[in-house]
Amino acid sequence: MKIKVGVIFGGPTVEHEVSIISAVQAMNHMDKEKYDIIPIYITKDRQWYAGKMLMDIEVYKDLELVKRYAKKVTFYNKNGEFVLQTTGFWKRVLDTIDVAFPIVHGNNAEDGTLAGYLKTIGVPTVGSDVLGSALGQDKIVMKQVFEATGLPVVDYTWFYDCEYLAHKDEIFRDVKKMGYPVIVKPASLGSSVGIEFVKDELDLDKAVREAIRYDEKVIIEKAVDHLVEVNCSVLGNYEYQQTGAIEEVMGSEEFLTYRDKYLGGSKGGKSKGMASTNRIVPARISKEMTEKVQELAKLAFKALNLSGVCRIDFLIDKKNEKVYINEPNTIPGSLSFYLWEPVGKPYRELLDDMISLAIKEYKNRNKKVISFETNILSNFSGTKGIKGVKGKLK
């Protein structure tokens, strides 16, 4: 019997279309002999749809047509089965799934929001749990975790949008002390959305206000001199980790932009997600630096409680041979399959490993005590319990 895999993608995020690309790629590479693939698409206005048509990338050229032809559904636990049920007056179970496979990117989705919902339902889920997803999305908190565990990060400062409006001059002084150029980022977005490279104070206000459009928290990082950007993908969980090939990413600007990542730096043509990025594999770094990056990638993976496949991005000062962890991508674009093929793991096998790992973790988690059979309320006297508040209720 085939395992029913519900691939969940889309969502209310600025990386909505990127998620669609990654999900369709993955669905078209899964082993059809082993898995029955159930596409589950979340619209930008948080509606859930299902249907085999959703495996075709051409469908998404008009997102309104998706709503017209796919089935609108709800997803819940029905007596131990994880069901997709149609909405409306004549409700019926459209399908069931055995494993959820979220392929979502960005805030309101990848940040633990979806992971928490799936955990509440109780369905086996591919990828990081709530904590790892949340830590991996917030660029500020993740750096604080890295610092606490002794992992290298660049100098930075951060603030809330309200603090910027109230203490702009103080923040400008902090940035000047840190030194230009700097990178201004929204704290919880990915895919380089809202990020600006700032060379001097004249452009800082504009960059911060652009970041505030997307997030209430903003981080400003010291730009690395003699920069080489490399990425390393990690597969595993808290018990073991393995790394794929290391890529050197070639951006067309001071940092890797959204266009570099998903449009290949071009102005036209079909996107292949992160697979379209200009890159050199393996990265042009020394054997010693390669080993250091791989070890730091594993340590960062464990520090943030990650699981499944992630991509850890690094900044290297090549002249001074210093390496800094930039950020993790808990559900990376294209699931970083292009970093596993060079080490002998084709995309189909990578997906199989991720699903198998999720099932194993689910079984292990269910061996733990998660609730008690006894009911402490069985002998509880309700009238005595609310005695102290009777006067307030009158």
WOBEL-V259394 format. One record per residue. RES is the residue in one small letter. OMEGA is omega in radians with two decimals (NA if undefined). NEAR is the number of other ideal C-beta (glycine too) atoms within 8 Angstrom. D_CENTER is the distance of its C-alpha to the mean C-alpha in Angstrom with 2 decimals. Layout:
res:RES omega:OMEGA near:NEAR d_center:D_CENTER
res:RES omega:OMEGA near:NEAR d_center:D_CENTER
//
This chain:
res:m omega:-3.14 near:2 d_center:30.87
res:k omega:3.03 near:7 d_center:27.51
res:i omega:3.13 near:10 d_center:24.27
res:k omega:-3.10 near:12 d_center:22.78
res:v omega:3.08 near:15 d_center:19.08
res:g omega:3.14 near:14 d_center:17.48
res:v omega:-3.04 near:13 d_center:14.67
res:i omega:-3.06 near:14 d_center:12.87
res:f omega:-3.10 near:15 d_center:11.46
res:g omega:3.08 near:13 d_center:12.15
res:g omega:-3.11 near:14 d_center:12.24
res:p omega:-3.07 near:9 d_center:13.52
res:t omega:3.12 near:13 d_center:11.31
res:v omega:3.09 near:9 d_center:12.61
res:e omega:-3.08 near:14 d_center:10.26
res:h omega:-3.09 near:12 d_center:12.01
res:e omega:3.10 near:7 d_center:14.07
res:v omega:3.10 near:13 d_center:11.57
res:s omega:3.13 near:17 d_center:9.90
res:i omega:-3.14 near:13 d_center:13.57
res:i omega:-3.12 near:15 d_center:14.37
res:s omega:-3.09 near:17 d_center:11.81
res:a omega:-3.14 near:14 d_center:12.90
res:v omega:3.05 near:11 d_center:16.53
res:q omega:-3.08 near:14 d_center:16.50
res:a omega:-3.11 near:14 d_center:15.35
res:m omega:-3.12 near:11 d_center:17.86
res:n omega:3.10 near:7 d_center:20.57
res:h omega:3.13 near:9 d_center:20.21
res:m omega:-3.13 near:12 d_center:20.27
res:d omega:-3.08 near:8 d_center:23.65
res:k omega:3.10 near:6 d_center:25.59
res:e omega:-3.07 near:4 d_center:28.27
res:k omega:-3.02 near:8 d_center:26.07
res:y omega:2.93 near:11 d_center:23.61
res:d omega:-3.00 near:7 d_center:24.29
res:i omega:-3.14 near:10 d_center:21.27
res:i omega:3.12 near:12 d_center:20.75
res:p omega:3.11 near:13 d_center:18.62
res:i omega:-3.03 near:15 d_center:17.32
res:y omega:3.07 near:13 d_center:16.48
res:i omega:-3.10 near:14 d_center:15.56
res:t omega:3.12 near:12 d_center:17.39
res:k omega:3.09 near:8 d_center:16.81
res:d omega:2.94 near:5 d_center:19.31
res:r omega:3.06 near:8 d_center:17.58
res:q omega:-3.10 near:8 d_center:20.02
res:w omega:3.13 near:13 d_center:19.30
res:y omega:3.12 near:15 d_center:21.10
res:a omega:3.13 near:14 d_center:21.92
res:g omega:-3.10 near:9 d_center:24.16
res:k omega:3.12 near:5 d_center:24.53
res:m omega:-3.08 near:8 d_center:24.96
res:l omega:3.08 near:13 d_center:21.24
res:m omega:-3.08 near:9 d_center:20.90
res:d omega:-3.10 near:7 d_center:22.74
res:i omega:-3.11 near:7 d_center:20.99
res:e omega:-3.12 near:5 d_center:24.31
res:v omega:-2.96 near:9 d_center:23.97
res:y omega:3.06 near:9 d_center:21.38
res:k omega:3.05 near:4 d_center:23.83
res:d omega:-3.04 near:6 d_center:25.05
res:l omega:3.11 near:8 d_center:22.52
res:e omega:3.11 near:6 d_center:25.52
res:l omega:3.07 near:8 d_center:27.06
res:v omega:-3.14 near:14 d_center:24.13
res:k omega:-3.08 near:11 d_center:25.03
res:r omega:-2.98 near:6 d_center:28.65
res:y omega:3.07 near:7 d_center:28.54
res:a omega:-3.13 near:12 d_center:25.67
res:k omega:3.07 near:8 d_center:26.24
res:k omega:-3.01 near:10 d_center:24.84
res:v omega:2.87 near:13 d_center:23.82
res:t omega:-3.09 near:7 d_center:22.85
res:f omega:-3.11 near:11 d_center:21.16
res:y omega:3.13 near:8 d_center:22.70
res:n omega:-3.14 near:10 d_center:24.45
res:k omega:3.12 near:9 d_center:28.07
res:n omega:3.10 near:4 d_center:30.24
res:g omega:3.06 near:4 d_center:27.70
res:e omega:-3.12 near:7 d_center:26.62
res:f omega:-2.91 near:14 d_center:23.28
res:v omega:2.95 near:12 d_center:24.63
res:l omega:-3.08 near:16 d_center:23.84
res:q omega:3.12 near:13 d_center:26.76
res:t omega:3.12 near:11 d_center:28.02
res:t omega:-3.13 near:7 d_center:28.75
res:g omega:-3.06 near:6 d_center:32.09
res:f omega:-3.12 near:3 d_center:35.54
res:w omega:-3.12 near:5 d_center:35.70
res:k omega:3.05 near:7 d_center:32.65
res:r omega:3.10 near:6 d_center:32.12
res:v omega:-3.12 near:8 d_center:29.68
res:l omega:-3.12 near:10 d_center:28.20
res:d omega:3.03 near:9 d_center:26.45
res:t omega:3.06 near:9 d_center:24.95
res:i omega:3.10 near:12 d_center:22.03
res:d omega:-3.10 near:8 d_center:21.93
res:v omega:3.05 near:15 d_center:18.26
res:a omega:-3.14 near:13 d_center:15.13
res:f omega:3.13 near:15 d_center:12.52
res:p omega:3.00 near:15 d_center:9.45
res:i omega:-3.08 near:13 d_center:8.16
res:v omega:-3.13 near:15 d_center:6.52
res:h omega:2.97 near:14 d_center:4.95
res:g omega:-3.10 near:19 d_center:5.85
res:n omega:-3.08 near:11 d_center:8.08
res:n omega:-3.12 near:8 d_center:10.08
res:a omega:-3.09 near:17 d_center:7.67
res:e omega:-3.01 near:17 d_center:4.03
res:d omega:-3.12 near:12 d_center:6.17
res:g omega:3.13 near:12 d_center:8.35
res:t omega:-3.13 near:8 d_center:10.49
res:l omega:3.13 near:12 d_center:10.39
res:a omega:3.12 near:14 d_center:10.32
res:g omega:3.12 near:9 d_center:13.34
res:y omega:-3.13 near:8 d_center:15.11
res:l omega:3.11 near:12 d_center:14.96
res:k omega:3.10 near:10 d_center:16.15
res:t omega:3.10 near:6 d_center:18.91
res:i omega:3.10 near:10 d_center:20.06
res:g omega:-3.09 near:6 d_center:20.13
res:v omega:3.00 near:11 d_center:18.82
res:p omega:-3.00 near:10 d_center:17.69
res:t omega:3.08 near:13 d_center:13.95
res:v omega:3.02 near:12 d_center:12.13
res:g omega:-3.04 near:14 d_center:9.36
res:s omega:3.09 near:14 d_center:8.80
res:d omega:-3.06 near:9 d_center:10.96
res:v omega:-3.07 near:9 d_center:10.96
res:l omega:-3.13 near:9 d_center:11.85
res:g omega:3.13 near:14 d_center:9.45
res:s omega:-3.12 near:15 d_center:6.39
res:a omega:3.13 near:11 d_center:8.62
res:l omega:-3.10 near:12 d_center:9.85
res:g omega:-3.09 near:16 d_center:6.91
res:q omega:-3.07 near:13 d_center:6.39
res:d omega:-3.05 near:12 d_center:10.19
res:k omega:3.14 near:10 d_center:11.81
res:i omega:-3.12 near:10 d_center:15.07
res:v omega:3.14 near:9 d_center:14.67
res:m omega:3.11 near:13 d_center:12.91
res:k omega:3.10 near:11 d_center:15.95
res:q omega:3.07 near:8 d_center:18.26
res:v omega:3.13 near:11 d_center:17.12
res:f omega:3.12 near:13 d_center:17.59
res:e omega:-3.12 near:9 d_center:20.95
res:a omega:-3.13 near:6 d_center:22.01
res:t omega:3.05 near:8 d_center:21.57
res:g omega:3.13 near:4 d_center:23.32
res:l omega:-3.00 near:11 d_center:20.59
res:p omega:3.04 near:8 d_center:21.32
res:v omega:3.12 near:9 d_center:19.71
res:v omega:3.05 near:9 d_center:21.46
res:d omega:-3.11 near:6 d_center:23.56
res:y omega:2.95 near:11 d_center:21.97
res:t omega:-3.12 near:10 d_center:22.87
res:w omega:-3.10 near:9 d_center:21.12
res:f omega:3.01 near:10 d_center:22.37
res:y omega:-3.13 near:8 d_center:22.00
res:d omega:3.14 near:11 d_center:23.21
res:c omega:3.11 near:7 d_center:26.38
res:e omega:3.12 near:9 d_center:27.15
res:y omega:-3.14 near:13 d_center:27.09
res:l omega:-3.09 near:6 d_center:29.59
res:a omega:-3.02 near:6 d_center:31.76
res:h omega:-3.08 near:8 d_center:31.60
res:k omega:-3.09 near:9 d_center:30.92
res:d omega:3.13 near:6 d_center:33.74
res:e omega:3.11 near:7 d_center:32.62
res:i omega:3.09 near:12 d_center:29.10
res:f omega:3.12 near:10 d_center:30.76
res:r omega:3.12 near:8 d_center:32.92
res:d omega:-3.13 near:9 d_center:30.02
res:v omega:3.12 near:13 d_center:28.42
res:k omega:3.11 near:9 d_center:31.86
res:k omega:3.12 near:6 d_center:32.39
res:m omega:3.07 near:11 d_center:29.12
res:g omega:3.08 near:6 d_center:30.30
res:y omega:-0.03 near:10 d_center:29.35
res:p omega:-3.14 near:9 d_center:27.56
res:v omega:3.06 near:14 d_center:24.25
res:i omega:3.13 near:12 d_center:20.75
res:v omega:-3.04 near:14 d_center:19.89
res:k omega:2.84 near:13 d_center:16.31
res:p omega:-2.99 near:13 d_center:14.86
res:a omega:-2.95 near:12 d_center:13.21
res:s omega:3.12 near:10 d_center:9.98
res:l omega:3.05 near:14 d_center:9.33
res:g omega:3.10 near:10 d_center:7.97
res:s omega:3.09 near:13 d_center:10.10
res:s omega:3.11 near:10 d_center:13.02
res:v omega:3.07 near:12 d_center:13.79
res:g omega:-3.09 near:11 d_center:16.58
res:i omega:3.14 near:12 d_center:17.15
res:e omega:3.03 near:11 d_center:20.84
res:f omega:-3.03 near:11 d_center:22.96
res:v omega:-3.08 near:12 d_center:25.98
res:k omega:-3.14 near:6 d_center:29.20
res:d omega:-3.04 near:8 d_center:31.38
res:e omega:-3.09 near:8 d_center:31.86
res:l omega:-3.08 near:4 d_center:33.05
res:d omega:-3.04 near:10 d_center:29.62
res:l omega:-3.09 near:13 d_center:27.69
res:d omega:3.13 near:7 d_center:28.35
res:k omega:-3.12 near:8 d_center:27.23
res:a omega:3.13 near:11 d_center:23.90
res:v omega:-3.14 near:12 d_center:23.25
res:r omega:3.05 near:8 d_center:24.25
res:e omega:3.12 near:11 d_center:21.89
res:a omega:-3.13 near:15 d_center:18.93
res:i omega:3.08 near:12 d_center:20.39
res:r omega:-3.03 near:6 d_center:20.25
res:y omega:-2.99 near:10 d_center:16.48
res:d omega:3.08 near:13 d_center:16.13
res:e omega:3.10 near:6 d_center:18.70
res:k omega:-3.11 near:13 d_center:17.68
res:v omega:3.07 near:16 d_center:18.31
res:i omega:3.08 near:13 d_center:18.21
res:i omega:-3.07 near:13 d_center:20.80
res:e omega:3.04 near:10 d_center:20.75
res:k omega:3.11 near:9 d_center:23.78
res:a omega:-3.12 near:11 d_center:23.59
res:v omega:3.07 near:10 d_center:24.31
res:d omega:3.09 near:7 d_center:27.66
res:h omega:-2.94 near:8 d_center:28.30
res:l omega:2.89 near:10 d_center:24.60
res:v omega:3.12 near:11 d_center:23.12
res:e omega:3.08 near:14 d_center:19.36
res:v omega:3.12 near:14 d_center:18.21
res:n omega:3.12 near:13 d_center:15.08
res:c omega:3.13 near:14 d_center:15.17
res:s omega:-3.14 near:16 d_center:13.20
res:v omega:3.07 near:16 d_center:13.60
res:l omega:3.09 near:14 d_center:14.31
res:g omega:3.07 near:10 d_center:15.54
res:n omega:-3.09 near:10 d_center:15.47
res:y omega:-3.10 near:5 d_center:17.61
res:e omega:-3.11 near:4 d_center:20.72
res:y omega:3.09 near:5 d_center:20.20
res:q omega:3.00 near:11 d_center:18.07
res:q omega:-3.08 near:7 d_center:18.92
res:t omega:3.07 near:11 d_center:17.97
res:g omega:3.10 near:14 d_center:18.24
res:a omega:3.08 near:10 d_center:20.00
res:i omega:3.12 near:16 d_center:19.36
res:e omega:2.97 near:13 d_center:19.16
res:e omega:-3.05 near:14 d_center:20.74
res:v omega:-3.03 near:12 d_center:19.23
res:m omega:3.12 near:9 d_center:21.93
res:g omega:3.13 near:11 d_center:21.21
res:s omega:3.14 near:8 d_center:24.06
res:e omega:-3.07 near:7 d_center:23.84
res:e omega:3.05 near:6 d_center:23.47
res:f omega:-3.09 near:10 d_center:19.72
res:l omega:-3.05 near:9 d_center:17.45
res:t omega:3.06 near:11 d_center:17.23
res:y omega:-3.14 near:9 d_center:15.45
res:r omega:3.10 near:9 d_center:18.65
res:d omega:-3.03 near:17 d_center:18.62
res:k omega:-2.95 near:13 d_center:15.18
res:y omega:3.10 near:15 d_center:15.73
res:l omega:3.09 near:12 d_center:19.47
res:g omega:3.14 near:11 d_center:20.74
res:g omega:-3.10 near:7 d_center:22.60
res:s omega:3.14 near:7 d_center:24.87
res:k omega:-3.12 near:3 d_center:26.01
res:g omega:3.13 near:3 d_center:26.25
res:g omega:-3.12 near:6 d_center:25.63
res:k omega:3.11 near:3 d_center:22.97
res:s omega:3.04 near:9 d_center:19.44
res:k omega:-3.14 near:9 d_center:18.03
res:g omega:-3.13 near:12 d_center:14.48
res:m omega:3.12 near:12 d_center:13.66
res:a omega:-3.12 near:9 d_center:16.70
res:s omega:-3.10 near:10 d_center:18.88
res:t omega:3.03 near:12 d_center:18.23
res:n omega:-3.06 near:9 d_center:21.38
res:r omega:3.01 near:9 d_center:21.13
res:i omega:-3.14 near:8 d_center:23.52
res:v omega:-0.03 near:11 d_center:22.98
res:p omega:-3.14 near:10 d_center:23.97
res:a omega:-3.11 near:11 d_center:23.58
res:r omega:3.10 near:6 d_center:26.98
res:i omega:-3.08 near:12 d_center:26.92
res:s omega:3.09 near:5 d_center:29.35
res:k omega:-3.14 near:5 d_center:29.21
res:e omega:3.13 near:6 d_center:29.11
res:m omega:3.09 near:11 d_center:26.16
res:t omega:3.13 near:12 d_center:24.32
res:e omega:3.13 near:8 d_center:24.97
res:k omega:3.12 near:9 d_center:23.95
res:v omega:3.13 near:15 d_center:20.53
res:q omega:3.13 near:11 d_center:19.99
res:e omega:3.10 near:8 d_center:21.20
res:l omega:3.12 near:14 d_center:19.10
res:a omega:3.12 near:15 d_center:15.93
res:k omega:-3.14 near:11 d_center:17.03
res:l omega:3.11 near:10 d_center:18.00
res:a omega:3.12 near:13 d_center:14.75
res:f omega:-3.14 near:14 d_center:12.96
res:k omega:-3.09 near:10 d_center:15.67
res:a omega:-3.10 near:10 d_center:15.86
res:l omega:3.12 near:13 d_center:12.41
res:n omega:-3.10 near:11 d_center:13.05
res:l omega:-3.14 near:14 d_center:10.41
res:s omega:-3.12 near:12 d_center:11.29
res:g omega:3.08 near:14 d_center:11.29
res:v omega:3.00 near:12 d_center:10.22
res:c omega:3.05 near:16 d_center:8.19
res:r omega:3.10 near:13 d_center:9.58
res:i omega:-3.11 near:16 d_center:11.33
res:d omega:-3.06 near:12 d_center:12.96
res:f omega:3.03 near:15 d_center:16.52
res:l omega:-3.11 near:12 d_center:19.37
res:i omega:2.95 near:16 d_center:22.83
res:d omega:-2.98 near:13 d_center:26.16
res:k omega:-3.12 near:9 d_center:28.13
res:k omega:-3.09 near:6 d_center:31.52
res:n omega:3.10 near:7 d_center:31.14
res:e omega:3.07 near:8 d_center:28.97
res:k omega:-3.13 near:7 d_center:26.41
res:v omega:-3.13 near:13 d_center:22.73
res:y omega:3.02 near:12 d_center:19.98
res:i omega:3.10 near:13 d_center:16.36
res:n omega:3.11 near:8 d_center:14.52
res:e omega:3.02 near:9 d_center:10.85
res:p omega:2.95 near:13 d_center:8.22
res:n omega:-3.01 near:13 d_center:5.21
res:t omega:2.97 near:15 d_center:4.03
res:i omega:-3.00 near:14 d_center:3.94
res:p omega:3.06 near:12 d_center:6.27
res:g omega:-3.09 near:14 d_center:8.72
res:s omega:-3.13 near:13 d_center:11.52
res:l omega:3.09 near:15 d_center:10.00
res:s omega:-3.09 near:16 d_center:12.15
res:f omega:-3.10 near:12 d_center:15.19
res:y omega:3.07 near:12 d_center:17.43
res:l omega:3.14 near:16 d_center:17.18
res:w omega:3.12 near:15 d_center:18.45
res:e omega:3.13 near:10 d_center:21.29
res:p omega:3.12 near:10 d_center:23.24
res:v omega:3.02 near:8 d_center:23.44
res:g omega:3.11 near:4 d_center:24.77
res:k omega:3.14 near:9 d_center:21.87
res:p omega:-3.04 near:7 d_center:21.76
res:y omega:-3.14 near:11 d_center:18.79
res:r omega:3.14 near:9 d_center:20.56
res:e omega:3.10 near:8 d_center:20.98
res:l omega:3.12 near:14 d_center:17.39
res:l omega:3.11 near:13 d_center:16.37
res:d omega:3.11 near:10 d_center:19.35
res:d omega:-3.12 near:10 d_center:18.40
res:m omega:3.14 near:15 d_center:14.98
res:i omega:3.13 near:14 d_center:16.88
res:s omega:3.11 near:8 d_center:19.71
res:l omega:3.13 near:14 d_center:17.69
res:a omega:3.13 near:15 d_center:16.27
res:i omega:3.12 near:10 d_center:19.90
res:k omega:3.14 near:8 d_center:21.24
res:e omega:3.12 near:11 d_center:19.01
res:y omega:3.13 near:10 d_center:19.98
res:k omega:3.12 near:8 d_center:23.61
res:n omega:-3.13 near:8 d_center:23.50
res:r omega:-3.13 near:8 d_center:22.00
res:n omega:3.05 near:7 d_center:24.75
res:k omega:3.12 near:5 d_center:27.34
res:k omega:3.07 near:6 d_center:26.58
res:v omega:3.14 near:4 d_center:28.50
res:i omega:3.07 near:5 d_center:26.37
res:s omega:-3.13 near:4 d_center:29.38
res:f omega:3.12 near:4 d_center:33.18
res:e omega:-3.13 near:3 d_center:35.69
res:t omega:-3.14 near:5 d_center:38.12
res:n omega:-3.09 near:4 d_center:38.10
res:i omega:3.14 near:6 d_center:39.14
res:l omega:-3.06 near:5 d_center:40.03
res:s omega:3.12 near:6 d_center:42.74
res:n omega:-3.09 near:5 d_center:45.39
res:f omega:3.11 near:7 d_center:44.03
res:s omega:-3.09 near:6 d_center:46.62
res:g omega:-3.11 near:6 d_center:45.00
res:t omega:3.10 near:6 d_center:48.09
res:k omega:-3.08 near:6 d_center:48.16
res:g omega:-3.10 near:7 d_center:44.46
res:i omega:-3.09 near:9 d_center:44.74
res:k omega:-3.05 near:7 d_center:48.19
res:g omega:-3.09 near:4 d_center:47.02
res:v omega:-3.08 near:7 d_center:45.47
res:k omega:-3.10 near:8 d_center:48.32
res:g omega:-3.11 near:5 d_center:49.86
res:k omega:-3.09 near:5 d_center:46.70
res:l omega:-3.10 near:6 d_center:46.33
res:k omega:NA near:4 d_center:49.81
//
